[in-house]
Amino acid sequence: MSAKSPASLSGRVALVTGGVGGIGTAICERLSAEGATVYAADISGDPGSVPAQVLHAECDVSSEASVTNVMQRINTEQSRLDILVNAAGIEIEKTVEETSLEEWNRIFAINVTGTFLTCKHGLALMRQVGGGSIINFGSYDGFIADPGLAAYCATKGAVHALTRALACDHGPDNIRVNAICPGYIDTPMLQSFFGSSGDIDSLKNEVRRVHPIGRYGTPEDVANLVNWLAGDEARYASGQLWVLDGGLTAQAQQMRL
Ligand SMILES: NC(=O)c1ccc[n+]([C@@H]2O[C@H](COP(=O)([O-])OP(=O)(O)OC[C@H]3O[C@@H](n4cnc5c(N)ncnc54)[C@H](O)[C@@H]3O)[C@@H](O)[C@H]2O)c1
């Protein structure tokens, strides 16, 4: 019988935005189980199902004042930040013609400006402890497009580019910056996408069929990759866009003859 390995993130402090969402909750659970002190920052004032030891912080990532409040709280309570996970995000299921300017600005404010603001105000906290790991959320939709998600696809492309730029600028500070680009992950966001279809069961079956692995992902699948990118085993990994999609984008579309 092998001895249980010590918690790999013991002594580290993590901030997870979108921390009470589908993917965010699984990330908070995993980082906390690995020994980190975790803050779940979310626009929702309800801590949802995040474990009791995770510290909840109400925060709108599109507001600079709200982001600086959270960073000041972490500085006061912990004097450090080692891991920043930017999982807050929204989706708008519309084409460009259907999208209002207000909707376009709102999705950019949360998905892109939110990532910019947490990095802008979190980098100094990481630098003061000699480095850290930032994990942004892109999407396979930042490489290829799902129909009817125009603004969302554009925000994810922007997050990919921002991730590379951050990695270049802050590598010398020992701050690694990566993005996870999930495919279909079973969360409220995916359920809402399914909910917009007339025939949900056939859509779910079709989604499974196009995945070589034969299923869509779980939040825990994503948390596994976050845990690796956050920790010391990923010490040479930076500036990359990690597609996690069960092989979806590796496979050319198959004709059903
Ligand atoms: N679920 C998928 O299939 C999938 C695929 C690719 C990428 N992603 C990305 O993964 C990330 C997490 O998605 P999810 O599926 O967990 O979605 P989710 O809807 O379950 O969770 C998103 C969370 O973000 C929070 N949020 C929204 N606006 C906010 C704001 N202004 N400030 C702070 N928090 C805010 C919400 O309250 C929610 O808790 C998102 O960036 C999403 O774009 C998800």
The ligand as an SDF file (V2000), in Angstrom:
LIG
                    3D

 44 48  0  0  0  0  0  0  0  0999 V2000
  -19.0460   24.7100  -19.6420 N   0  0  0  0  0  0  0  0  0  0  0  0
  -18.4370   24.6330  -20.8010 C   0  0  0  0  0  0  0  0  0  0  0  0
  -18.7510   23.7680  -21.6450 O   0  0  0  0  0  0  0  0  0  0  0  0
  -17.3020   25.5930  -21.1290 C   0  0  0  0  0  0  0  0  0  0  0  0
  -16.6110   25.4010  -22.3350 C   0  0  0  0  0  0  0  0  0  0  0  0
  -15.5600   26.2580  -22.6530 C   0  0  0  0  0  0  0  0  0  0  0  0
  -15.2180   27.2910  -21.7830 C   0  0  0  0  0  0  0  0  0  0  0  0
  -15.9120   27.4650  -20.6320 N   0  0  0  0  0  0  0  0  0  0  0  0
  -15.5050   28.5780  -19.7690 C   0  0  0  0  0  0  0  0  0  0  0  0
  -15.2420   28.1170  -18.4650 O   0  0  0  0  0  0  0  0  0  0  0  0
  -15.5370   29.1640  -17.5200 C   0  0  0  0  0  0  0  0  0  0  0  0
  -16.4910   28.6240  -16.4500 C   0  0  0  0  0  0  0  0  0  0  0  0
  -17.7040   28.2380  -17.0850 O   0  0  0  0  0  0  0  0  0  0  0  0
  -18.8530   27.3700  -16.3730 P   0  0  0  0  0  0  0  0  0  0  0  0
  -19.3050   26.3700  -17.3610 O   0  0  0  0  0  0  0  0  0  0  0  0
  -18.4280   26.9610  -15.0150 O   0  0  0  0  0  0  0  0  0  0  0  0
  -19.9990   28.4780  -16.2970 O   0  0  0  0  0  0  0  0  0  0  0  0
  -21.0500   28.7700  -15.1240 P   0  0  0  0  0  0  0  0  0  0  0  0
  -22.1020   29.6080  -15.7650 O   0  0  0  0  0  0  0  0  0  0  0  0
  -21.4480   27.5190  -14.4280 O   0  0  0  0  0  0  0  0  0  0  0  0
  -20.1830   29.6410  -14.1040 O   0  0  0  0  0  0  0  0  0  0  0  0
  -19.7450   30.9470  -14.3970 C   0  0  0  0  0  0  0  0  0  0  0  0
  -19.6500   31.7130  -13.0880 C   0  0  0  0  0  0  0  0  0  0  0  0
  -19.1990   33.0450  -13.3920 O   0  0  0  0  0  0  0  0  0  0  0  0
  -19.9120   33.9280  -12.5230 C   0  0  0  0  0  0  0  0  0  0  0  0
  -19.9380   35.2830  -13.0670 N   0  0  0  0  0  0  0  0  0  0  0  0
  -20.6510   35.7520  -14.1200 C   0  0  0  0  0  0  0  0  0  0  0  0
  -20.4390   37.0610  -14.2670 N   0  0  0  0  0  0  0  0  0  0  0  0
  -19.5530   37.4350  -13.3010 C   0  0  0  0  0  0  0  0  0  0  0  0
  -18.9490   38.6630  -12.9370 C   0  0  0  0  0  0  0  0  0  0  0  0
  -19.2350   39.8090  -13.5860 N   0  0  0  0  0  0  0  0  0  0  0  0
  -18.0840   38.6630  -11.8900 N   0  0  0  0  0  0  0  0  0  0  0  0
  -17.8170   37.5290  -11.2090 C   0  0  0  0  0  0  0  0  0  0  0  0
  -18.3740   36.3440  -11.4940 N   0  0  0  0  0  0  0  0  0  0  0  0
  -19.2350   36.2910  -12.5290 C   0  0  0  0  0  0  0  0  0  0  0  0
  -21.3220   33.3190  -12.4500 C   0  0  0  0  0  0  0  0  0  0  0  0
  -22.0490   33.8160  -11.3200 O   0  0  0  0  0  0  0  0  0  0  0  0
  -20.9930   31.8430  -12.3620 C   0  0  0  0  0  0  0  0  0  0  0  0
  -20.8690   31.4070  -11.0110 O   0  0  0  0  0  0  0  0  0  0  0  0
  -16.1420   30.3120  -18.3420 C   0  0  0  0  0  0  0  0  0  0  0  0
  -15.1430   31.2640  -18.6250 O   0  0  0  0  0  0  0  0  0  0  0  0
  -16.5820   29.6350  -19.6150 C   0  0  0  0  0  0  0  0  0  0  0  0
  -16.6220   30.5290  -20.7080 O   0  0  0  0  0  0  0  0  0  0  0  0
  -16.9450   26.6390  -20.2770 C   0  0  0  0  0  0  0  0  0  0  0  0
  1  2  1  0
  2  3  2  0
  2  4  1  0
  4  5  1  0
  4 44  2  0
  5  6  2  0
  6  7  1  0
  7  8  2  0
  8  9  1  0
  8 44  1  0
  9 10  1  0
  9 42  1  0
 10 11  1  0
 11 12  1  0
 11 40  1  0
 12 13  1  0
 13 14  1  0
 14 15  2  0
 14 16  1  0
 14 17  1  0
 17 18  1  0
 18 19  2  0
 18 20  1  0
 18 21  1  0
 21 22  1  0
 22 23  1  0
 23 24  1  0
 23 38  1  0
 24 25  1  0
 25 26  1  0
 25 36  1  0
 26 27  1  0
 26 35  1  0
 27 28  2  0
 28 29  1  0
 29 30  1  0
 29 35  2  0
 30 31  1  0
 30 32  2  0
 32 33  1  0
 33 34  2  0
 34 35  1  0
 36 37  1  0
 36 38  1  0
 38 39  1  0
 40 41  1  0
 40 42  1  0
 42 43  1  0
M  CHG  2   8   1  16  -1
M  END
$$$$
